[in-house]
Amino acid sequence: MKKPKPQAHKRKKPEPKFRVGQ
């Protein structure tokens, strides 16, 4: 899972957060 845009990381969404929590 690579983040091509740093902006995506800046935006905190529930979807990616759930993946990180897993």
C-alpha positions as CSV (number, residue, x, y, z in Angstrom):
1,M,0.0,0.0,0.0
2,K,1.9,3.1,-1.2
3,K,0.6,6.6,-0.8
4,P,1.3,8.5,-4.1
5,K,-0.1,11.8,-2.6
6,P,0.8,13.2,0.8
7,Q,-2.6,14.9,0.8
8,A,-4.3,11.5,1.2
9,H,-2.4,11.1,4.5
10,K,-3.4,14.5,5.6
11,R,-7.1,13.7,5.1
12,K,-8.1,11.4,8.0
13,K,-10.8,9.0,6.7
14,P,-12.6,6.2,8.6
15,E,-11.7,3.7,5.9
16,P,-7.9,3.9,6.1
17,K,-8.1,4.3,9.8
18,F,-9.8,1.0,10.1
19,R,-7.2,-0.7,8.0
20,V,-4.4,0.7,10.2
21,G,-6.2,-0.4,13.3
22,Q,-6.5,-4.0,12.0
